[in-house]
Structures are given as C-alpha cells and as structure tokens.
Amino acid sequence: MRDHSPKTRLVLEDVAKSFTNHLRGGIHLPVVRNVSFAVDAGEVVVLGGPSGVGKSSILRMIYGNYGVEAGHILMRGAAGDPFADLATASPREVGALRRTVVGYVSQFLRAIPRVSALDVVAEPLFARGVEPATARESAAVLLERLNLPAALYDLPPATFSGGEKQRVNIARGFLTDHPILLLDEPTASLDNANRDVVCELIAEKRQRGVAILGIFHDEEVRGRVASRIVDVSGFSAREKAA
Ligand SMILES: Nc1ncnc2c1ncn2[C@@H]1O[C@H](COP(=O)(O)OP(=O)(O)OP(=O)(O)O)[C@@H](O)[C@H]1O
C-alpha cells in the first residue's frame, strides 16, 4: 500500500472492471483499468467524463454492489483506523462497512411496499438502535428542509413523483453520519429550489469532514460543490475510435 495522509478516507489503487455477457456468447466488455485516486476528509471529488465511461460502475464497486476485478478499494472511518479493502471483503464485512463507514445515495429509490416515506428515511437510524420516535423526528426535519409536503410523510413512496422519490432517497442517505458518502446524480430530477438545498446539505457534510465522491451531470451544481474533478476517461479500457 502507498503512503497516505491522515486525512485520506478512500483510496482506489489500480482498480479494473469489465463485464462479460454470458447471454451473448461470453462477449467481454472492458470498462475501466488502472483507476487510482484518493478522497480526503472534507473533499468533494466529482467523477467526470462522457456517458458510458464507467462513472457509476466505479461508485458501485466502492459500495460493493459490483465485484472488483483487480486492484484495491481502501476505506477507513477516521485518521487512526486501519484501512479495510473492499475488493477482498466478505459480504459480512461489506455489510459492516456500509453501516458505519460508507453511505450511498443511488439514482433511484428502491421503495419497500407499505413502508411510509418517514420510515424509509428513518430506517438507517432504526438499524443503528436509535429510538424510533427520535429517528422519525430527525427524518421529518430533513424531509421538511427538502420541501416534501408533510401530507406525504405517512404514505409509501411508490406512487410519489420522480423528484419526490429522489428527495426521500437523499434524506435517507444524508440522515446518517457516514464518514464517506457516495452520490450518484442526487440532483437529477430536482427543481432549482431543491437543488439548492442539496448543495447546502453537501456543503454541511463537507464542513463536518465527510469525504464525498459523486457524479453530477448538472454543470452548475458541479461547479458549486466540487473541490476536484477526476476525469474517468483517463482510465477508459476501451479502444479509442480512430
Ligand atoms: N451490470 C452491467 N452489465 C453489463 N454492462 C454494464 C453493467 N453496468 C454497466 N455496464 C456497462 O459499463 C459501461 C459503463 O457504464 P456506467 O453506467 O458505469 O457509465 P457512466 O459513465 O456512469 O454513464 P452515464 O454517465 O451514462 O450514467 C457501459 O458501457 C455499460 O453498458
């Protein structure tokens, strides 16, 4: 392992990913290789590059949704902690890292039937043993900041609009205090007012020393939140068109 600053929370070392399509005669689709960068506490690193270059795949590997083909994904919650390598972690270790070290706001909310919006948001706090009334109160404060009408709190989000679902998803991801936070286009279906709220929430996390890695297609949002941009084109494993 290379040397890292005490502030470093997330390190990718020579990470590679390709997909094999077993339904189409085992076609091999290389996506990225030699992906190497680090994210420090208090930084917002934005993944850049054209559509299909592998930005979401990188986030999914870091969260353990996609297997890591080669290299290391090192993460730790605080300066003195040893790094855990997600690339070789067991499912149980991945579960523990997700509870305490790395949070993820995906593009789409996976709504659970019959569970109210308030409980969907509060659930990560329930899982940490926070008293239900206190967890729901914190969830309501965040939903109110995100302008979700109070009339919707007790309804399951399945029938909500795209922007309403996204705000429930953001509230769920931002409610906990994970030291590393992954954001996959959190502002994609939001209006200007709510985009501003998300930018503020990101700035607050950053101030508290969270290491943030995100994808933002919206140039304005990217300009407001990014402390650094990592261009994923530099790690593309595909042949360039002549
Ligand atoms: N589960 C999968 N199975 C097969 N191929 C996949 C899978 N996930 C991603 N890919 C392929 O990997 C490539 C990179 O996809 P990815 O979603 O990471 O790109 P991206 O840079 O995030 O794109 P966008 O900006 O359009 O969201 C694409 O060619 C995609 O088709």
The ligand as an SDF file (V2000), in Angstrom:
LIG
                    3D

 31 33  0  0  0  0  0  0  0  0999 V2000
  -24.3020   -4.6970  -14.9030 N   0  0  0  0  0  0  0  0  0  0  0  0
  -23.7570   -4.4480  -16.0920 C   0  0  0  0  0  0  0  0  0  0  0  0
  -23.6640   -5.4240  -17.0320 N   0  0  0  0  0  0  0  0  0  0  0  0
  -23.1160   -5.1800  -18.2280 C   0  0  0  0  0  0  0  0  0  0  0  0
  -22.6070   -3.9960  -18.6100 N   0  0  0  0  0  0  0  0  0  0  0  0
  -22.6680   -2.9840  -17.7240 C   0  0  0  0  0  0  0  0  0  0  0  0
  -23.2500   -3.1490  -16.4250 C   0  0  0  0  0  0  0  0  0  0  0  0
  -23.1520   -1.9750  -15.7610 N   0  0  0  0  0  0  0  0  0  0  0  0
  -22.5530   -1.1170  -16.6000 C   0  0  0  0  0  0  0  0  0  0  0  0
  -22.2620   -1.7160  -17.7730 N   0  0  0  0  0  0  0  0  0  0  0  0
  -21.5830   -1.1080  -18.9300 C   0  0  0  0  0  0  0  0  0  0  0  0
  -20.4150   -0.4520  -18.4560 O   0  0  0  0  0  0  0  0  0  0  0  0
  -20.2330    0.7870  -19.1470 C   0  0  0  0  0  0  0  0  0  0  0  0
  -20.0980    1.8870  -18.1200 C   0  0  0  0  0  0  0  0  0  0  0  0
  -21.3750    2.1360  -17.5340 O   0  0  0  0  0  0  0  0  0  0  0  0
  -21.5830    3.1970  -16.3710 P   0  0  0  0  0  0  0  0  0  0  0  0
  -23.0250    3.2020  -16.0070 O   0  0  0  0  0  0  0  0  0  0  0  0
  -20.5930    2.9360  -15.3140 O   0  0  0  0  0  0  0  0  0  0  0  0
  -21.1970    4.5510  -17.1320 O   0  0  0  0  0  0  0  0  0  0  0  0
  -21.3950    6.0750  -16.6940 P   0  0  0  0  0  0  0  0  0  0  0  0
  -20.1110    6.7690  -17.0090 O   0  0  0  0  0  0  0  0  0  0  0  0
  -21.8790    6.1470  -15.3000 O   0  0  0  0  0  0  0  0  0  0  0  0
  -22.5300    6.5380  -17.7040 O   0  0  0  0  0  0  0  0  0  0  0  0
  -23.7020    7.6500  -17.5660 P   0  0  0  0  0  0  0  0  0  0  0  0
  -22.9940    8.9710  -17.4450 O   0  0  0  0  0  0  0  0  0  0  0  0
  -24.4380    7.4980  -18.8700 O   0  0  0  0  0  0  0  0  0  0  0  0
  -24.5330    7.2720  -16.3770 O   0  0  0  0  0  0  0  0  0  0  0  0
  -21.3980    0.9400  -20.1040 C   0  0  0  0  0  0  0  0  0  0  0  0
  -20.9750    0.5570  -21.3870 O   0  0  0  0  0  0  0  0  0  0  0  0
  -22.4370   -0.0180  -19.5580 C   0  0  0  0  0  0  0  0  0  0  0  0
  -23.2330   -0.5140  -20.5810 O   0  0  0  0  0  0  0  0  0  0  0  0
  1  2  1  0
  2  3  1  0
  2  7  2  0
  3  4  2  0
  4  5  1  0
  5  6  2  0
  6  7  1  0
  6 10  1  0
  7  8  1  0
  8  9  2  0
  9 10  1  0
 10 11  1  0
 11 12  1  0
 11 30  1  0
 12 13  1  0
 13 14  1  0
 13 28  1  0
 14 15  1  0
 15 16  1  0
 16 17  2  0
 16 18  1  0
 16 19  1  0
 19 20  1  0
 20 21  2  0
 20 22  1  0
 20 23  1  0
 23 24  1  0
 24 25  2  0
 24 26  1  0
 24 27  1  0
 28 29  1  0
 28 30  1  0
 30 31  1  0
M  END
$$$$
